[in-house]
Amino acid sequence: MKTLRLFLSTVLATVAMSAWAWPGMDMPVLHVDGRYLKDADGNVVNLHGFAQTYSPWFNEQGTKWSNYDVDACLKYNKQKIDEIFAAGWKMSFLRLHADPYWSNTPGVVTTGENDISAFDFNRFTTYLHKVFIPMAEYAVSKGLYVVMRPPGVCPENIEIGDAYHRYLKKVWGYVSTQAKLKNNPHIMFELANEPIHIKGTDGQFGANTDGCFKNLTAYFQEIVDLMRSNGCENILWIPGTGYQSQYAGFAKYPVKGENIGYAVHVYPGWYGSDAIEPSHELGGSYGGGFSSFSAGWDAQIKPVADFAPVMVTEMDWAPSKYEASWGKSITGTMLGEGFGANFKLLADNSGNVSWLLFTGCEYLAQFKDTPATSGNYTFLNDPQACPWPIYHWFKEYAGDPLPEPESVGLTFSSNQDGDECVIMTGSSLGAAVIANYKEGYQSTVSSGLEISIDNPEIVDWSDGKFNARSIGATTASVSYSVNGTRHDVDVKFESTPFPLINGYFNPSIWETGSFNQSTHELTTGKYGFAGWKYPSGLDLSAYRYLIAEMDGPNNSAVSFRIFDTDNYWSDPAALDFGDGKKVVFDLSDVVSGNGREMDMSHVFILGFWSWGNAPFRIKSVYVSNNPDGESGLDLVVSPDKEDRVDVYNLQGVKVRSDVPAAEACIGLQPGIYVAGGRKLVVK
């Protein structure tokens, strides 16, 4: 048995608190080391904080100061920092917006913060020294690292060498030479706010093409190189396009240099997360719980989190009725529905994500750690709005002792419970040991967490997920501690490409259908299609037969179809059930309806087509080396001992060539293999 000792990122956060800087204490010098922020002793540090914007409107809608009153501005915002700490918030960084209120020529009308036509460089340099640097110094004196962002936001379209590019280089070129900022170990810079589209190498404006990714890197590389040429080695945070939501391209075209991280924005409805109404900037969607959010996170944030630290510099949520947040959603539950709890879980699983609460400082200053009576909720004490759970999560990150949980248990991201789980081969199942607190929030249990898996070639564990790597069955043992008491759970996993489970099986690939998981009854839409999709392609080339069986009558002209392209409107192979209850594909000779030889090493869609409107029941779908229908998972056979065979794993990779059948399995890791056209099980 191979044992993997895995500690969730909350452990890293707790370890990092040895470097925690409380007001009046010395603050550690941070640097980027691979994918982490670290202190001088090598401890991983993830920061947690809030934001301030220094303009009358963003300081309680112009009710507190006005008319470029520097003293009043400083007094108000310093007071808010003091009040936030007095309220008990455990903050470790401040995002500081050098708002264009100070750098635009007074009286000049602009179209918004993305309009730099009123920018006055002399005013910027004046108020950098009168407002922004004094506020940065005050924040640092209170134990806060500072992340400075430039005035305003990006225009909708940017390109290398344009006016906005020159503007950013002028701003950062000056900032990076200032003695109080340059190489200040407690001050970092976020190079722009919310780029949307950039002109790509093809001359077209966009956000998510290779040419756009390449030019976005070049755009910010020029700014980085300028700052470094001035001897400025501060940590720099690089934004992505799509309002800071598109980062996959940086994995191919990373910004080069030391002390580089990536600044990300996350709002309800983005990345497939849950929203209760269209969300900030992007419009958003209504999401699909943890699984959808996790897939979006993996597609756009994980590519940079795999090699550099990430800082989420805008994020909040609350029900719409409070009118106090940009994002409209609920906290929800970890691995279930909602935005906030799943955001925390994904950030913690990554292990290198710093993040803030992008809520007005006046709200944070008013916070009181007093639970509301049921039904008497406000924005600040409603567990479904961001301040209440985040207040307690930040205390947890800071190392404060946790209260006694009401309940603790191993939880999965599907509707599977108990000690047996099915995962679709090639996919992942989110899992965590979750503690529920009567105060109205959840957290993950990481104390002494150990996960061991009998056969990690079938299922393994990483980043908070069990990943089904190949077809087969194995057992995972999960062990953890709660208040000194040890808990042990064994979970049996079956990895199959064809799970008849909601969330894996889609009744509405084409037209809207319905599926009853308990009875396996399916009704497709009119001329509809239901089944499974494999975004990375499913390799069936190591098997001889694919078998689909019905359980009951066929009153809807049901057929089973295989697609070797990721396009439902392509040319599939199809077999009709007719009056029978079983269809068998010979995988060595699959042809499309147009007679095209199909590639079984890259299957993207499988499933059932029907006229619709008449239900039918599915018995099973499986691979086998026996056309009579023995299950591929249960079949254990051996080739004739005198044969010489090639041996393949279930990913189709040849692991041995031309060996005697009697020696085919000797020395192989436990798992399932194919040799001589037959399946071998090594235990």
C-alpha positions, 0 to 999 in steps of 0.5 A, spaced: 500 500 500 502 506 498 501 512 503 500 519 501 500 524 507 496 530 504 495 536 508 490 541 506 492 548 505 489 550 511 495 547 514 500 551 510 496 557 512 497 555 520 504 554 519 504 560 515 502 564 521 508 563 525 510 569 520 504 572 522 504 580 523 500 583 528 500 590 529 506 593 532 510 587 530 516 586 525 513 583 518 517 578 515 520 579 508 516 575 503 518 573 496 516 568 490 519 561 491 516 557 485 508 557 486 508 560 493 509 566 497 514 564 502 518 568 508 525 568 509 525 561 513 521 558 507 514 558 511 509 558 506 504 565 507 497 566 504 495 573 505 488 575 507 485 582 507 481 587 504 481 593 500 480 601 500 479 606 495 481 613 496 475 617 493 469 621 496 464 616 493 467 610 495 468 612 502 460 612 503 458 615 497 461 622 498 458 623 505 464 623 509 469 628 505 470 632 499 473 637 495 480 634 495 481 634 502 487 630 503 487 631 511 480 628 511 481 623 506 487 620 510 483 621 517 477 617 515 481 611 511 486 611 517 480 610 522 477 605 518 483 601 518 483 602 526 476 600 526 477 594 522 482 591 527 478 593 533 472 589 530 476 583 531 478 582 523 485 578 522 487 582 516 494 581 513 494 585 507 490 591 504 489 592 496 490 600 495 487 603 489 490 610 487 484 612 485 483 617 479 479 622 483 486 625 485 490 624 478 485 627 473 484 634 472 478 637 476 472 639 472 474 635 466 468 630 464 470 623 462 466 617 460 468 613 466 474 610 470 477 607 463 478 614 460 485 616 461 484 623 457 483 627 464 490 624 467 495 629 469 501 626 471 503 632 475 497 631 480 499 623 480 506 624 482 503 630 487 498 625 490 502 619 490 506 622 496 500 626 499 495 620 499 497 614 497 504 613 500 502 615 507 496 610 507 501 605 505 505 607 510 500 607 515 497 600 513 504 597 514 505 600 521 498 596 522 501 590 520 498 590 513 502 588 507 500 593 501 498 591 494 498 598 490 493 598 483 494 604 478 488 609 477 482 606 474 481 600 470 483 598 463 479 600 457 475 595 453 480 594 448 488 594 449 494 593 445 501 593 445 504 600 445 497 604 445 496 610 449 494 605 455 500 601 455 504 608 455 500 610 461 501 604 465 509 605 463 509 612 465 505 610 472 509 604 474 516 607 471 515 613 476 512 609 482 518 604 481 523 609 482 520 612 489 525 611 495 519 609 500 516 604 495 522 601 491 524 595 494 520 596 500 519 588 502 512 590 505 509 593 498 507 589 492 504 592 485 498 589 481 500 592 474 493 593 472 485 592 473 481 588 469 483 588 462 478 585 458 480 584 450 487 585 447 489 585 440 492 578 438 497 576 434 492 576 428 490 583 429 483 581 432 481 583 439 479 578 444 481 575 451 481 567 450 485 566 444 493 564 443 494 570 439 491 574 445 495 570 450 501 571 447 500 579 446 498 579 453 504 577 456 508 581 452 504 587 454 506 586 461 513 583 460 514 590 458 512 593 464 515 588 468 522 589 465 521 597 465 520 596 473 526 591 474 531 596 470 529 601 475 532 596 480 525 595 483 524 588 485 518 588 489 513 582 488 508 584 482 501 581 480 499 580 473 492 581 471 489 576 466 484 578 460 476 577 461 476 582 467 481 578 470 478 571 469 482 568 463 489 565 465 490 559 461 495 562 456 500 564 461 501 557 462 504 557 455 507 564 455 508 566 463 511 573 464 518 572 466 522 574 472 523 573 479 517 575 484 512 574 479 505 572 481 498 573 478 492 577 480 485 574 479 478 576 480 472 571 482 465 573 482 459 569 483 457 566 476 464 566 473 468 560 472 461 556 472 460 558 480 453 559 482 450 565 482 442 568 484 442 573 478 447 575 473 454 577 476 459 583 476 461 585 469 461 578 465 454 577 466 455 571 469 451 564 469 447 561 475 452 555 475 452 548 477 455 547 484 462 545 486 463 541 480 462 546 475 466 551 479 471 546 480 472 545 472 472 552 471 477 554 476 481 548 473 481 551 466 483 558 468 486 559 475 489 552 476 494 553 470 497 559 473 497 556 480 501 550 478 507 554 477 506 561 481 502 564 487 495 567 486 492 573 489 484 574 488 484 581 489 476 582 488 471 577 491 465 578 495 458 575 495 451 576 498 443 575 497 441 581 492 436 583 498 442 587 502 445 591 496 451 591 499 456 586 494 458 586 487 457 578 487 450 576 488 450 569 491 450 565 497 455 562 501 452 555 500 455 548 502 462 546 501 462 541 495 455 543 494 451 549 492 452 556 493 459 560 491 462 562 498 464 556 501 466 553 495 470 558 493 474 557 500 475 550 499 478 551 492 483 556 494 485 552 500 485 546 496 490 550 491 495 551 497 497 558 494 492 563 493 491 569 497 485 573 497 481 578 500 474 580 502 472 586 497 466 589 501 466 596 503 470 598 509 465 601 513 461 595 513 467 591 516 468 596 521 461 595 523 462 588 524 460 584 531 461 577 532 454 576 535 450 571 531 443 573 529 437 570 532 433 566 526 430 570 521 433 577 524 439 577 519 443 583 516 448 583 511 453 583 516 451 577 520 447 573 515 451 566 514 449 566 507 453 573 506 460 574 505 462 578 512 460 572 517 463 566 514 469 570 512 470 573 519 471 566 522 475 563 516 480 569 517 481 567 524 482 560 523 487 562 518 490 566 523 491 560 528 485 562 533 482 556 536 476 553 533 470 552 536 467 545 537 464 542 531 456 540 531 458 535 526 464 532 522 464 527 516 467 525 509 463 529 504 463 528 496 461 533 491 456 528 488 450 525 491 454 519 493 454 518 501 457 512 505 463 508 504 462 506 496 463 511 490 463 511 483 467 515 479 467 516 471 474 514 469 477 520 467 474 525 471 474 527 479 470 527 485 471 533 490 472 530 497 473 533 504 473 532 511 468 538 513 466 540 520 459 544 521 459 549 526 453 552 530 455 559 528 453 558 521 459 556 517 463 550 515 471 549 515 475 543 512 479 538 517 486 538 516 489 536 522 493 529 521 489 528 515 492 522 511 489 518 505 492 512 503 490 508 496 490 501 495 491 502 487 493 509 485 493 507 478 486 506 478 484 512 483 489 517 486 488 523 490 490 531 489 488 538 490 482 536 494 479 530 489 479 523 488 481 522 480 479 516 476 485 514 472 483 507 469 477 502 469 477 498 476 476 498 483 480 500 489 479 502 496 481 509 499 483 509 507 481 516 510 484 518 517 483 525 521 483 528 528 478 532 531 480 535 538 485 529 539 480 524 537 482 519 531 477 517 525 478 512 520 474 511 514 474 506 508 471 508 501 471 503 496 471 506 489 469 504 482 472 507 476 467 506 470 467 510 464 459 509 464 456 511 471 449 511 471 449 517 476 446 524 476 452 529 474 456 524 470 450 521 466 447 527 462 440 526 459 440 532 455 446 532 451 441 534 445 434 536 447 431 536 454 430 529 457 430 526 464 433 521 468 431 517 474 438 515 477 434 509 482 430 506 476 435 508 470 429 510 467 430 515 461 426 519 457 430 523 452 427 529 448 424 529 441 429 526 437 434 527 443 440 524 446 443 522 453 449 519 455 456 521 457 461 526 454 469 526 455 472 532 454 479 529 454 477 523 450 476 516 452 481 511 450 477 504 449 482 501 444 485 496 449 478 493 449 474 488 444 467 490 445 463 495 448 456 493 450 449 496 452 443 493 455 436 495 456 432 493 461 425 492 458 421 494 452 423 499 447 418 503 444 422 509 442 426 506 437 432 507 441 439 506 438 446 507 441 451 511 438 459 513 439 462 519 437 470 520 436 469 527 435 467 532 440 461 534 436 454 532 437 453 533 429 459 529 427 458 522 424 457 517 429 457 509 429 450 507 431 447 500 433 439 500 433 436 496 439 430 494 435 426 488 438 432 486 442 435 488 449 443 488 447 447 491 442 455 489 441 460 494 438 466 490 436 471 496 438 476 493 433 472 495 427 467 501 428 465 505 422 461 511 422 454 511 419 458 514 412 463 508 413 468 512 416 473 508 420 473 510 427 478 512 432 477 508 439 483 511 442 479 518 442 472 517 444 468 524 446 461 522 446 457 516 448 450 514 449 442 513 447 438 516 442 431 515 441 424 518 438 423 521 445 417 522 449 417 514 451 421 512 457 425 506 457 430 503 462 438 502 461 440 496 464 448 497 463 453 499 459 460 496 459 466 494 456 468 486 455 473 481 452 467 477 451 461 479 446 456 475 450 456 480 455 461 479 461 462 485 465 469 488 463 470 489 470 469 482 473 472 479 467 479 475 469 482 471 464 489 469 462 492 468 455 494 461 453 501 460 457 505 458 450 503 465 447 507 471 446 504 477 447 504 485 448 502 488 455 498 494 455 495 498 461 488 501 460 491 508 458 493 504 451 500 505 453 505 499 451 508 496 458 511 490 455 513 487 448 513 480 445 513 477 452 511 469 454 504 470 456 506 466 462 511 472 464 506 477 462 504 480 469 511 478 473 513 485 477 507 489 474 504 494 479 497 492 481 492 494 476 488 491 470 492 490 463 490 487 456 495 482 453 493 478 447 487 481 446 485 479 453 484 482 460 489 481 466 488 483 473 494 484 477 493 484 485 
